[in-house]
Amino acid sequence: MAFDVDMIKKVYERMAERVDSARSIVGRPLTLSEKILYNHLWDGLPKESFKRGTDYVDFAPDRIACQDATAQMALLQFMQAGKKKVAVPTTVHCDHLIQAKIGADKDLQEAINTSSEVFNFLASVSNKYGIGFWKPGAGIIHQVVLENYAFPGGMMIGTDSHTVNAGGLGMIAIGVGGADAVDVMADMPWELKFPKLIGVKLTGKLSGWTAPKDVILKVAGILTVKGGTGAIVEYFGEGAKALSATGKGTICNMGAEIGATTSTFGYDASMERYLRATDRDEIADAANEVAPYLTGDEEVYAEPEKYFDQVIEIDLSTLKPHLNGPFTPDLATEVGGMNKKAVANDWPLDVEWGLIGSCTNSSYEDLSRAASIAKQAVDKKLVSKAEFGINPGSEQVRYTAERDGLLEIFEDLNAKIFTNACGPCIGQWARAGADGKPKNTIVHSFNRNFSKRADGNPNTHAFVGSPEMVAALAISGKLDFNPLTDKLVNQDGEEVMFDEPTGFELPPKGFEVDDPGFVAPMEDGSGINVVVNVDSKRLQLLNPFKAIGHTVVGAKLLIKAFGKCTTDHISMAGPWLRFRGHLDNISNNLLIGAVNAFNMETNSVKNQLTGDYIPVPDAARAYKAADVYSVVVGDHNYGEGSSREHAAMEPRHLGVAAVIVKSFARIHETNLKKQGMLGLTFANENDYDLIQENDTFNFIDLDQFAPGKQLSLEVVHDNGSKDLIMLNHTYNQNQIEWYNEGSALNLIKKQNA
């Protein structure tokens, strides 16, 4: 179904003029990323050349996508903005609040029973403000967006870090916090530091067991979880053109795991095929008319070193299948080398579950290739040693896959077909036995594998691979099984080998669906009254934050986080998802997963007011009750992972004035700024080591807070000694105004008033 065709045509109609102008001003050929960025400037026609990694720029995105867990807070904020309708096409997708347990039908009904209050709230707000609503069971947000809304050359923001999936159709699609989305919904400019550019040249062609997933697993191993920070990754070359659109989406999707702002591909024949297969001929025709503007200039791809800040080259013909993990998505291992590595690190070799799906790998092509392995297992009389779970990406994919017999193949292996939803990928998995925290291994085709991510068990070793590799490893039951070389013994005692996987880029009989799950909003929703019960445990109307101000003295250390501290550590998902619309309740999970550097325990910090060790949220509440600000200290890439702004709103709500770290993940740093907090970095990273458990903090020159100017922090230790620490920040003048007003939303309300 084609949505917003007129809007898309307007983007294309202005593209030549704006891109030609930008090329003239910049004085050189342009990458695809630059073309899209310059075509979406808030001020219209380009007037200046922007410096990558330095200049803050105002943009005008074409659309917004929100998933149900983050949409709650985003819409609660938008309700305060004083607007009658969203300014750009916006959609809400109910995919995170459905727990995988028994199977699709029963799990979906259970989710509707337990979360009806939230779903009804989202539906009501969507109807009131002109937002498209996708019902529970309709599918995973990013697959639904790819099938219905993504278009080459467009710009989209979404309240989920894997919004970047839409790069598979040539978009600049960026994950943001809800406050950023509110800016755009409220017809305000959206600010982004002009990204650096990483070019990935793909040569050759994939074959055999190697899949698009292996491209990004390889890139993650090269760049690590922070190597893409502040950059757009642009893929090009003959190898890129040979990939399917959904394969491109997989690669872009996991770009979030290297910290990239987003990833994208130039428009090509595979994108056109996908647009036409998903009922969007009109958009494909319009894209064809401006095709040269929907990819990088020829000179750029001929000599990429001249135009990108970094260039990586990968030969797809020689690329080997990978498994990444455990506990971090950048620990890359070629499948054939897993045994030695696993034994050396004492990773459990027995695979207990194989999970296929998530927003990363839940397309028809993914299911068909994995099903080809499952079919071989049945035909060769193999019994799966591990359990199987399947999450189709959308109702359209599920309906088509069921029609074509793909799901039946998995069911012949006793697989559980879960709801078209995120499920285990976001921690919504009622896995039997996980409460006992046994040491075990699972393999999945998801994007993230942080500790406790899938099942809440810190001892679950999760490894990321392609759907077909996950299927093979689950059937074998062994992490070190190499389907390219190894044999398995079937029920008749015979040794058999898997043939190479096969599949379909697009369903041979076309896509089909009975009810896709979309609900269009009313033309005029002004008469709708959105009601939130004051006694609700799930939803809570927001009160504006008060400005922290320029006198922050006597602040107490809340926690000094040791090592990796992702948004999963700061604000866990899983069972906590049910409180995403209730700021006070969800604040009870603040930093409960972070490791305290002083006792190496989680959720145990010293309350300086009493000397007792208590849970982190309790300590924060104690300081807040005593009218004392607190400070969080962290390591590198703090806030890595999800775009969830709750990880910024919770500390703000509980009285944290500043988060001081060695370095930030992009989205989390912006979220802190949006909520009117201080997100600061050590000018000297070694000063992290100076912070002691009983420290008190005095900000000496907050009254001089200004762009490019360091802040001075006096750290008072328990023995009376002091250290003066210099802190860096990236706030521009507009962001300092957010701080001065208490939050970006407060500033929006003030301006709208």
N, C-alpha and C positions, 0 to 999 in steps of 0.2 A: 504494500500500500504506500502510495506517495503522499507524504505530508509536506506542507509549507513550500509548495512548488514555486509560488510567486516570490517568496523570500529568497530562495536559492537562485532564481533567475536574476534577481536584482544584484546579488553578490557577483554573478558572472558578468552582468552588464557593465559594472563599474571597474572590472578587474583590469582590463587592458590599459585604461587611462592611468589608474593608480600604480600598477606595476611598471609601466613605461616611465612614469614620472620618478618612481623610486630608483629605477635603474639609472636614470639620468643623474639624479642627485648623488647616489652612491658612487657612480662613475665606474661601474664594472658589471659583469654578468651576475645574476642572482641565483641563489639556491631556491628550491621550492619553499622551504620554511620562511625565507625572507619575503617571497612573493605573497604568501598568505598573511604574514604579519603586517606588511605594509598595506595590504588591501583591507585591513581591519583596524586601522587607526581611528581613534575616537574623533579626531579632528578632520577626518576625511582625507583629502589629497595630501600625499607626503610633501613635507616642506623641509625636512632635514634628514641627515644620515645619523642613525643611532649607533652608539658604541656598545658592542656586545659585552655583556657581563658588568656593565657600568650604569647605563642610562635607564631610569625608570620611564616607562611608556604607558600611556592610556590607550586601551583597546576597546573595541565594540564587538564582543562575541555575537554570533548569530543565534545561539540557542543554549539552553541549560538542561542538564539531566540530573535527577536526584534519586538516590535509592532510599528505601523506606526508613532505614536506621538513621541516616544523616538528614533526610528530608524533614524529620520532625523538628529538629533544632533550627534548620534553615527556615522553615515556614513559620515557626514561632517567632523568629527574628523578623521575617518579612511582615508579619502581622503588625509589627510596631512601626513599620516604615511609612505608614500613612498613604499607601497607594491603593487604588481600586482594582488594578489588574496588573499582571506581569507585563513588562515592556517587551520581552522577546519570547518566542516559543519555548515553553518549559514543560517538562514531563516528570512525573513521579512513578517509580517502579517498585512494587512490593516484592522483594526477593530475599531480604536478609533475615526476616523474622519467621522463617519456616524451618523448623528443626527436622533434620533427617534422623529417622529412627526405624520405622516399620516399613514404609513404602509410600509412594506418591499420594494416593487418595487419602489414606488415613492421616498421614503427616500434614497434608494440606488442611484437612478439616480440623485437626487439632490446633493448627496455627490460627485458623479463623476463629475458633472457639476462645483461644487464650489471648489473642491480640486484636480482637474485633474493635476494641476501643480506639486503638491506634490506627487501624485501617480505616475506620469510619471517620476519624479526625482528618487523615490525609485526603480521603475522598472528598470530604466536605470543604476543606480549604482549597483543594484543587478546583472544585466546582465554582467556588466563590471568586477565585482570582484568575480564572481562565487557563488552568493548567491541565494538560492531558494526563490521565490516570490509568496506569496499567495494574490490573487486579493481581492479588496473590495467585501464583500459579501461571501467570502470563509468561514469565521467563526472567532470566538474569539480565539486569539492566544493560550491560554492555553488548550482549548478543542481540537484544531487542533494538538497541540503538543502531547497531550495524545493519540490521535487517530493515529498519524503517526510517531512520533519521540522518545517519552519517552521509556526507556527500563530499566529493573531491573539492579541495580548495576552501572548505569552510572552516570556521573557528567555533569551537564549543568549549564550555567549561562544565564540570560536573562535580557533585559533592561526593566523589569517590576517587581514590588515587588511580584506579584502573579505567577511568574515563579515556585514557590514552589509547585504549583498544580501537577507537574510531580512526586512528592513523592508518588502519588497514584499508580504509577507503579514502586515503589521501587528505585527511583533515589535520588541522592543528587542534587537538583535543586535550585539555589540561585538567587535571584533578585539583580541586580547591576545597577550602573550608566553606561552610555554609554562609559565613558573613560575606565572602567574595561573591557567592551566588546572589545574595541579597542585593549587592551593589547593582548587578546587571538586571535583576528582576525589577529594581526600582528606577531603571533608566539612568543609572550613573555609569561613569567610565570604570573599566576594570583595569587595575594597575599591575604591571609585570615588569620585572627587570629584563631588558632585551637580552634574550638568551644567547649563549655561545652555541657553536654548531659543531657537532661531531658527525663526520661522514663515514658510513659503512658501505664499502664497495663489495658487492656480492658477484662473484664470477662462478662459472660452471652451473651445474644443475643438481638438485637433490635426487637421490635414488635409493632404492633398497629400504633399509631400516631408518635412514636419516630423515628427519621431519623438520618443518619450520620451527618447532619448539627447540630443536638442537641449535639453531642459529642464535637465539637469544640466550640459551644456556651457555653457549660458548662466549658470547659477548659479555655476559655477567661475570664469567671467569676472568675475562681480560680487564674489565673496567671496575669490578668490585661493586659493592652496594652503594658507594658514594661517588664512583667515577664519572657518572653522568650528571651530577648535581649542577644546576644552573645552565644546562645545555639541552638543545633539541638534537635528537639522533635522527639523521636523515639517511635512509637506505636507498641505494641506487645500483645500477649495473644490470647486465643481462640476467644475472642470477635472481635479482629482485623481480624482474618482469616475469620470470618463470614461475613465481610463487602464486598461489591462489590468493584471493582477497581475504579469506578467513585465515589463511596461513600468515599473511601479512599482519592481520589483526592480532594473532597470537604473539608475534614478535614485538609489536608495539605495546601490547598489554603488559608484558613482563619488563618493558622498559622502566616501569615504576620501580622495579627491584634494583635498578642501578642508579636510582635517584634522579633520572632524567626528567626534565620539564615535560617533555612528551617525545614521541617518535612518529615518523611518518614515511610514506612512500609516494612517489610520483604516480599520477594517473596513467593507467595502462589498460591493455585489453582484458586482463583478469578482473579489474574493477568494473569495467563496462559489462562483462558477463554477469557479474554478481548483481549489479544494479538491475539489469534486465530480468534476471531470474527471480528477483524479489519485487517484481511489479513496478519498477521505476524507470520505464523506458523514457519518459519525458525528461528525467534528470540526466540519464545517459546521453540523450540527444543534445541537451543543453551543454553538458560537459564537453562533448566532442567539438562543439563550436569554439571553445576557448582552450582546447587541449594543450597548446604550447605553454599556456600560463599556469597549467596545473602540474607542471613538473619543473625541475631545475633547468637552467639554460645549458645548452650543449657544452659550452666552454667549461662550465663548472664541473661537470662529470668527466670531461676529458682530462682536466688537470686539477683534481680535487684538493691537492695540497695547497693550492693558491687561495682557496675560498673557504675551507673549513679550518677550525681551530685544531682539529685532530682527525686523522683518517685511519680507519681500520679496514683491512682487506681480508675477506674470507672466501676460500674456494669451496663452494658447495659440493663439488664433485669428490673432494677428499675429506669433507667434514664427517666425523664419526658421531654416532648417537651418544648422548650424555645423560648422566644422572647428577643432579646438584643437591648437595646437602651433606649431613643433616643440619638443622637449626639455622641455616643461613642460605639464601638462594644463590649465592655467588661461589660456593665451594664446588667447583666443577670437576667432574671425573668422567673420562671416557668409559663407556660401559665395560669394555674389556679389561680395564684396570681397577675394577671395583674390589676384587677379592683381596689383593695385597693391601689396599688402603683400609678396607673395612677391618681386616684382621689386626692391622697395626694400631687402629684406633678403638678396637673393641666394640665395633658397631654390630648389633645383632644381625645375623645373616638370614634368619627366617623372616619371610615377609608374611604379615598377618592380614593385611588389607591392600587391595588395589582400588583406587578411587579415580574415576574418569569423569571429567566435566569441569565446572567452574567457568567464570567468564573468560578464562584463557583458552580453554580447549573443549568447547561444547557445541561445535558446529556440526552440520551434517557430514562434512568431510572427516572430521575427527572421529565421529561415531562409526562411520563406515570403515575407516582403516583399523580401528580397534576391533570392530566386529569381525573383520576378516581374520584376525588372529584367534578370536573366540570361536569362530566357525571351524577353523582348523583344529582347535583343541577337541571340539565335539567329534569332528570327522575322524581324527586320529586316535580317538578313545583315550584322551587325557582328562583327568579330573583336576579341577583347580585346587591347588593347595591352600590358596588364600581366599578370603571372602572378597566379593566384588560389590562396589556401589557405583551407580551411574546417575549423574545429574544432567539431563538434557538442557541446552541453553535457552530454549524458548518453547512455547507451545507449538509454534510452527515447525521447529526442528523435531520435537517429540512426535507430533502427529504424523509428519512425513516419515520419520524413522520407523514408527510403528507400522504404518501402511506398507513400507518396503521390507518389513521383517527383520530389521536390525535389532530392535529391542528383544524380540523373541530369541535371537541367537544368544544374547547375554543371559536371558532367563533360563536358557538350557544349561548354563553354567551356574545356576542358582544365584545369579546376581540380583541385588535389590535395585529396582528402578525408583530413585527418589524423585521428589517434586522438581519441577523446572525452577530451581532456586539455587542459592549459593551453598546452603547446607554445610558440609564439613569444611569447606574452604574458608568460611568465616567463623568457624568454631561452633556452628549450629549442628552438632552431631551428638546424639545420645548413644555413644559407643559403649556397649556392654563391657564391663570390667575395667574401664579407664580410671574409675575412682580409686582402684587399688594401686595405681601408678606403676604398673609393671614396665620393665625395660623391654622395648619391642621396636619393630621396624614396620613402617607402611610406605607404600609408593603411591604417588598421585600425579595427576597432570595439572595441578593447581599452579599458583604463582609464588606463594609464600609458604615457608616451612619453619617459622620461628617456634621456639619452645612453647608448648601448650596450645599452639595455634588451632589445630584441628579438633582435638578431643579433650583438651584441658590437662593432659598428662605430660609433665615435664620430661618424662623418660621415653616418650614416643619419638623415635628417630624417623623423621619424614624426609623422603627423597623425591625430587621433582624430575619428571621425565615426560616424554611424549605419550599420548594415549595408547599408541600401539606398543610402546616399550612397557608401559605400566601393565597392559594386558598380559604381555609375555612373562613379566616378572611375577605377577600375581598367580598366573597359572603354574609356573615353575615352583613358586614358593620360596625362591632364593634371590637375595639381593645381588649376588655375584653371578647370576645366570647371564650368559651372553648368547642371545638367540641367533647371532650370526655364525657361531661356531659350535655351540653346545647342543647335546641331545638330551631328550627326556625319555623316561620309561613309561609306557602306557599301561592300560589295564590288562593287556594281554602279555605283558612282560617284554614287549618289543621296544627297541630304541627308535625314536622318531625325532625329526627336526621340524621346526617351523619353516615354511616358505616365507618369502618376503611379503610384507603387508601390501594390500591393494585397497583402493577406495575410490570415491567419486568426489571430484571438486564440487559438483552440484548434483542434486538428485536427478537421475535420468528421466523420471516422470514429472519433474518439476516439484516445487513446494506446494503443499496443501495444508489447510487448517480449517477447522470448523469455527471455533471461537478463539481469536487471538488474545482476548482479554483486555481490549482497550475500551476505555470510557471517555468520550469527549466531554469537555465542560460545557455548561450553559453559556449562551451568548451573553447574557446579563446575569451575573451571580450576586448582584448587590443586595438582593433580598435574603440571601442565605446567612443564617446566624451560626457562627462556629462556637460551640459550647465546650468548655473544658471544666469538668467537675473539680471543685477546690479540694475534694478529698481523694482525688485520683492518685494512685501510686505510679502510674505510667506517664502521665502528662502534667505539665506545670507551666502556666503562663510565666513569661520572663519579666523580671524587674530590671531596669537599666542599671548597669554597674556605675558606681561612683568613681570619679577619677582618683587614681593613686596619689597624684600630686608630686610636688618637688621636694618634699621633706620625708625621706625614708631613712630613718635612723633606728637603731636598736632592733633591726630585723633579725630573726633567728634562722639558723639553718634547719630546714625541714628534712632534707635528705641530700647526701652526696652519692649520686648513683654511680655504681661501678660498672664499667664495660658497656656492652650494647644495651641501649635503652630506647626501644621502639615505641610507637604509639600503642602497641599491644601491652607493653609494660606499664605505660602511663595510664591508659584507660582500656582495660581488657574488653574483648567482645564476648562471644559465647553467650552464657546465661545473662550477662550484663546488658545485652542488646535490648532487653525488655524495658530498660530505664532510659533509653536514649532521648526520650521526650520529657524527662523529669530531671532537671539539672541537680537538684539537691540529692535525690536518691542515687543517681549515677555517680555523684562525687564520692560516694562511699567506696569506689574502686580506685581512687586516685593513687597512682604509683605503687599499687600493691604488688606489682610484678617486678619492680625495680630492685636491684641488689644494693643494699646499704654498704658502702665502702668500709664502714668501721666495724661491722660484725659479720659481713658477708652473708647476711640473711635477707629474705624478702619480707616486706610488710612489718618491719620491726625497726623503729627509730627512737632515738632518745628525745623525750619531751623535756626541753631545757627548763621548763617551769617547775617540774616536779622531780626530774632525774629518772623517771620511770621509762622503760621501753614499751612502746605501744604501737598499734597499727598507724601507718602513715596518715590516713584520713583523719584519725582521731587526734593526732598531733596537730595537724593543720587546723582542725576545728578548735582545739584548745588555744592555739595562738590567736585565732580570729576572735574567739570569745574574750580574750584578754586585750583585744585591740592592738595586737602586735603583728606586724607584717612578717612573712617568712620568705625564704629564698631556697630555690632548688639549684643544685650544682650537678653538672653532667659531663660526659666524655664526648667523643667524636660522633658526628652524624646523629645527634640527639633528635628524637622524633621521627626516625626512619619509619617507613611503612605507610599505613593508611592515612587518608586525608582527614580522618575524624577530628573535628574541631573540639570535641569534648575533651580531648587531651590538653587543650588550651583553656577551655571554659571552666573545667573543674578546678584547676589551681587558682584561676582568677576568682571563682566563687568562694573558695576556701581561704582567701587572703594571701596568696603568694604574690609578691610584688615583682619578683625578677627570677628569670631562669638564666643561669650563667653556665656556659658550656665551652668545650673546645671548638665545636662546630655544629651547625644545625642542618637537618634535612629541610629543603626549601619550603614545603607546604606548612610544616609545623612552625617554622620561624614566622611565616606570614600570619598564621592563625594566632600566634601570641600577640603580634602587633595589632591585629584586628580587634582583639579583646582588651586593648588598652594596657597591656603589660610590657615589661622590659624584657626583651630577648637579646641577651648580650653574650659576647665571646671573649675569652681571655686573650689579651694582647700577647701575652707570653703563656703558651700552653702549659708550661711547667708550674704555673701558679695554681693550677688545679691541685697540685700536691701540697700546697700551703694550707688548704682548707681543713680545719679540724672540727671535731664533733660538737664542741660547745661554742662554736664561733657566733659572734654577733656582727652584723654588717651595718655600716654607715655610708650612705651615698653622699659624697661631699659636695658635688657640683651639679646635681640634677637641675638646678635652676638655670644652668647654662646648656641644657640638652639641645643639641643642634646637629644638623647633618655633617658628617665627616669629622666630628669632634669626639675624642675619647672621653669616657667618663671615669672618674676616680672613685675607687671603693676602698674604704678603710675597714680592714678585717681585724676585729678585736678578739684575741684568744682568751682562753679561760684563765691563764696566768697573768693577764693584764698586758702582755706584749701585743704589738700591732704590726700588721703588714699593710702597705699601700699597694693596691693592685690596679693596673690600668685595664680598662675594658673597651673593646671595640663594639660597634653596632653598624647596622646598614639602614637605619631610619632616614627617610627623606622628610622634607618639611610637612608634607601632607600626612605622613604616618606619625609624625610627632604630634600633629593635631589630633589624631585618633587617641594618642596617649593623654593629651591634655583634656580631651572631652570625656575620657573614660572608656571609650570604645569607638570603633568605626561606625557602628549602628547609631550611637548617640549623635555623631556628627551628621549622619544622613537625616535623622529626625529633625535636627536643628535646622538643616538646610531646607528640608521640605516644609517646615513650619513657616 
